[in-house]
């Protein structure tokens, strides 16, 4: 997990830096073209430079990596990072010029040199911004994993003592559990209480019979697990070899997905949410004004929902109910039409007239685009449930739907929404999504959501 996280982060940074190299080349050409005073000879047309863009985008990050630019810890001395950056950009400029010389291609070397200068400045700014974001409390809270250590206390203490600095930055110890004296129910309670996102099991001195219930509980709830020494195979989790504190471990994941695909999903989430928010600003203004004019109370409704691994967050919606809707939930409990812990009723008397139209077409969910930008939700994923409903789960296996980020839309949305009245079927669809996830599946769900929302299928 730690190596995978580090590699995924490096790939993301290299992708961003490659884009900065390509953009710098375009800007350098424009600047060279805009100031004819610099023109010692006629500048070639821009289409001739298009072939240099992919070369700069690939060669730049590769040479930066060769200088160790991406290998430094996040809080390494700035001069060390700057030195690697200057060397990488210099070698990139020299490499491109040498490439052009060997192929006897005539391009303005000033454009190539300026590309290296501009890219170096932009990447330096990106690196500083990344450093500041990493140091922020929100970033540390989202990046750090809540870790439950399982094993003999002396062994887990020794394992923690061997953690490298970058491993300590990613791991936050929330509890310890000794399977020789503790019961499975105690472990489950710790998972719930601390919103545990990673369980590390040290097999030193433990019998196989003591470890199996721990693995079974983690698998049932979709909590990622590392095992130090020993290999176990489970039908749902995907085991991978990894490294922790310099020792091999087996990493069990609830979802099999390539790191590059997960990075692409997050980039799509952030860019898609930003674009949709900008396009939806007129809708926000109109809906907000109508809510304010037709019903007393705030425009936005905030509710505590369970996110990744059950970590609570405040989900936003346009208010579609009366202000005292939550307090009236108890009196309507007998009318619940959903089998299971989830509360849903047809013709809910708490819903305002405008709210019925908003809910039918999913417009009340638009503010959750902000939750996507905050990293609390994804565009596609299991719908987040209120905290109290998650606490009422009578089957811990239902918590495996919490093993991925919740989303704005999901299979449940496009295959019936509120027409599905059995929570078991809802969970089955969520687990089908988790077990078969791909970028193509996300794209298909997003496309199927459009007619479902426009036609109001299954909306109430």
N, C-alpha and C positions, 0 to 999 in steps of 0.2 A: 504493500500500500504506500509506504513512504517513498520507495524508489519510483513507483508508478506515479504518485502525486508530483514528484520532482520532475520526472520526464515530461509529464503532461504540461507542467508549468513552463518548462524550457521550450517546448514546442509552441506554446501559445506566444511566448515572448519573441521567439524567432519569427513567427508568422507576422506579428505586429511590426517588428523591425524590418522585415522584408518589404512590407507595404510602405514603410517610411523611406526605404531606399528607392523604391519605384517612384513615389511621390516627389522625392528630392530631385530625381533625374528630370522629371517633367518640369519642375519649378526652375531648375538650372537652365534648361533649354529655353524656357520662356524669358528668363532674365537675360540670357545671352542674346536672344532675338530682339528683346525690347530696347536694348541699348546698342545701337549700331556703332557707337564710338569704339566699342570693343572689337568690332568686326574687322579683322585683318584680311579676311577673305570671306566670300559668300558662305553663309551658313546653310548646311544641307536641310532639306525639308524635314519636318517633324516625323512623318511616317518612316523615314530612314532610321530614326532613333528607337522605334518601337521594339526592335529586336534586342536593344540593350536593356530594356526594362526588366524582362525576366532574368537576364544575366545578372543584373545588379541585385535583384530581389533574392536570388538564390546564393550568389557568391558572397554577398555582404554578411548575412547571418552565419554562413558556414565558416568564414574567416574570423568572425567575432567569436564563435564557439571555439575555434582552434587556439585563440588567445586566452581562453578561460573566462571570457566575459560573462557567460551564463553559469559558471561553476562557483562563483563567489557566493558566500552566504549573503542573505538579504541585507544584513547590517554590516557588511565588510567596509573597511575604510574607503572613503570616496576616491582618494587618489589612486588606490589600487584598481578600482573599477574604471576610473577615467583613463588610466594607462592602458588597460586592455582594450578600451573603446578606441583610443587614438591609434593603437597598433592595428586593430582590426580594420578600421576605416582606411588607413594608409595602405595596407596590403590590398584592400579591395580596389582602390584607385589604381595602384600599380598593376594589379592583376588584369583589370579591364583594359588599361592602356597597352599592356603586353599582349593581350589577346587581340586587340585591334591591329597592333604592329605585325604580329605573326601572320594574320590573315590579310594584311595590306589594305585594311579598310580605312577610309579617310573620314574621321569624325573629329569635331572640335575637342581637343584635349581639355580646354577650359571648362566645358560642360561636365566632363568626367570628374575633374578636380573639384568643381563646385558641388557636384553631387555628393562626393565624400565629405565635404565640409558641412553642407546642409544636413545630410543624414546623421553625421556625428552629433551636431547640435540637437536635432530632434530626438535622437536615441538617448542622448544624455538627459534631456528633459523628461523623456518617458521613464528612464531609469530612476530619476529623482522622484517623479510622481509615484512610481511603483513602490519605492522605498517609503514614502510618506503614507501611502494607502496601507501598506503592510503594517506600519507602525500604529495605525489608527485602531481604536478600541473595537469598532464594528468589524474591521477586517480580521483582527485577531480572534474575535468571537466566532466568526464564520469559518476561519481557516483551522482553528484549533479543534481537535477531536476530543470528545468526552470519552475517556478511557476507563474501563473497568478491568482491573488486573485480577486474574484467577490463578490460584496456585498456593503453594506453601509460602507464608509470608517472607521467610528468609530468601527464597528463590526469586520471588517477584521483586524484592528490594534490590537484589544483586542485578537483576535484569535492568531495572530502572537506572541503576548506577552506571551501567555501561552505555546508556543512550548518548548519541552524538549531539552536538549543539543544535543542528538543524532538526533533529528528531524531537528534542525538548521543546522547540518552538511550535511544533505541530500537535503535541500531545498534552492534554490536561487531565491529570489523574482526578477522578471523581469518587472512586471507591475501590476497596479490595474485597475479594471473596475467596474464602478457603473452602473448597468443595468437600474436604474431609469432615468438617463440622457444620457447614451450612446446608440448608435444604434448597431444592430447586425453586420453591416458592419464594425463598429469600432472594435468590438471584434475580428472578423475574421482577420482584419489587424494586430492586436496585436499578434494573434497566429502565423501569417506568419512572422512578423518582428522579433520576439524574439525566434523562433523555440521552442515554448512552449511545454513542455512534460507533464505538469500537471496543471489542472485548479481546484482551490479550491473555492467552492461556499458556502458562508455563508448566510443562509436564514433569518437571523434575520432582521425583519422589511421589508422584501421584499414580494411583492405580487406574487402569482403563475404565473401570466401572464408575469411578468418580468423575471422569471427564465427559463421558458420553451424555449424561443429562444436561451438562452445560452447553455442549454443542447443539443438542436437540432444541434447547430453549432459544438459543441465538438464531438457529435456522428458522424456527417457527415464527419468530418475530422479525426476521429480516435484518438483524443487527450484524454488521461486518465483524469478522472474527479472524484473529491471528493465533496460530499455534506454534509454540517454540518446541521443536524436536517432536517428531512423530507425524504421520500422515494419515488422515481420515478422509474417506470419500462419502459424500452425501448426495442424494438424488437431485436436490434443488440448488444448493450452493455450488459455485464454480471455483474450484481450488486453483490457486496460482502460487508459484514459488516466489518469495520475496525475501527481504533482508531487514532485520531489526537488531540494533545494537551489535552489528557485525556477525550475526548468526542467522542461518536459514530458518525461515518460518513458512507455514502454509497459510495463505490468505484466502478466506472463503468470502465470496461476493454473492450478493443476492441477485445481481444483474450482470450478465456477460455483455460487455461492450468495449470496443477499442477506445483507448484514451483519446485518439484523434477525433473519433465520432462524438465523444462526450464534450470535447472542447467545441466542436462545431455546433452541438446542441446549445451550449451556453452562449456562444456568439450569436446564434439565431435568436435566442431568447432576448438578449439585451438589445440587439439591433431591431428586431421585430417589435418589441415593446416600445422602444423609443419612437419608431416610425408611426406605430398605431396611436400612441399618445398624442403626437403632433397632429395627425389627421383627425383625431377625435375631439380636439379642443372645442370646435363649434358644438358638437353633441354634448360635451360636458357643460358648456355654458347654458344651452337650451334646457337640458334635463335638470340641471341644478336650479335654474330659475323656476321651472314649472313645479318642481318638488317644493320649493320654498313658498310658492303662491298657493298651492293646493293642499298643503298639509303642514301643521305646526311641527317644528323640530328641526334638527340638523339635516343637511343635505346628504352627508356621508354617514354610513353606519359602520362601526368598528366592532369586530367580534374576535375573541380569542380562539384561534384554530391551531390544530396540531400540524406542524410541518415535517421536515425531514427528521426521521427517527423519533418523532413525537415532540420535537422542540416547539414550544408555543410561539406564535407570532400574531400580530394584529392584522387580520384580513380586512380589506376595505370593500365596501359595496355602496352603490346608491341606495339610500333608504327607501325601501318599498313597503314598509309596514308602519303602523302607528308607533309612537314613541315608547309605549309601555308594553311592547310585544313580548319582550323576554319575561316580564313578570306574569304574563297571562299564559305562559307555556304550560304551567302545571295544571291549570283548569281545563286545558284542551288535551291533556295527555291521553285521556280515554278514547279520543277520536283518531289517534295515530294509525295511519294506514300502512306503514312500513314495518315489515317483520324484522325484528332485530333492534339494535340500540339507537337507530337513527329515527328522528322525528320528522314526519311529513304528513300533511293532510290536504285533501282536495278542498277547494273553496275556503281557504284559511281566512277567518273573519278578521284577522289582524292586518291583512294586506290591504293597502289603499287602492282606490280605483286606478290611479296612475301606476302604482306598483304592479298591478296585474299585467299591464302591457309591458312594463320593463322586464319582468320576470319571464314572460312568455318568449320574448325575443333575446333574452340574455343581456340586455343593456345594463341591468343592475350590476353586472360583473365587470364592466369596463374599468372602474378604478383599480382593479387588481393588476392592471398593467404596471402600476407603481410598485406593487409587491414583487412583480417579476424583475423590475429594475433594481430593487433592493436585494435581490438574490434569495428571496424567501419562497418564490414560486417559479414555475416554468410555464411556457405557453401550453405545453401538453404534459399531462401527468394525472394521477388520481386526484379527484377533488378533495380539498382539505375539509376535515370534519371538525365541529366544535370540540373543545377539550373535554367537556363533560360527556359527550357521546363516545369519544374514544375510551374514556375511563370505564364506560359501561360495556365494553367488548366482553362477551362471555367466552370467546375463543381467542387465545393469544396468537393463533395463526393469522388472524385478521390484521394484526399489526404489521405484517410483512408489506402491506400496501404503503406503510410509512417509510419503506426503505429507499424511496426515491423522492425527489422534490414533488410536491403537489402542483397541479396545473390548472390553467383556466378551462381547458377542455380535455376530454378523455373518451375512452370507448363507451363509457356509460352515457356520456352526453349525446353521442351520435347513434347509439343503439337503443334509444327509448327514453332517456332522462327520467322524468317522474312517472312514466308508465311502468317502470320496473319497481315492484313493491316488495321485493325480497332482498334484504341486505346481503344474503349469501350470494345471490346472482351478481350484485354490485361488486362484491369482493372478487368473485370469479373473473369478471371482466377486467378489474384492476390488475390481478395477478397475471392474466393472459397478456396484458400490455407489458408488464415488467419482464416476464419470461421471454417475450418475443420482441423486445424493443429494438428499433432501428430508426435511422433518420427517415427512411422511406415510410415507416409506420407513422411517425410524427407528421410527416407531410400529408399522408392520406387522411389522418384524423383532422388536421387543420382544414383540408379541402372539404371534407364531409360535414364539418361544423358549420360552414357558410350556409348551405341550404337548410340545415336543421334550425339555425337561428333565424334566418329570414322567414321561414315558413312556420316557425314556432312549434316544431314537432316536439311533443312531450313536455312543453313548458307550462308552468302554472304560476 
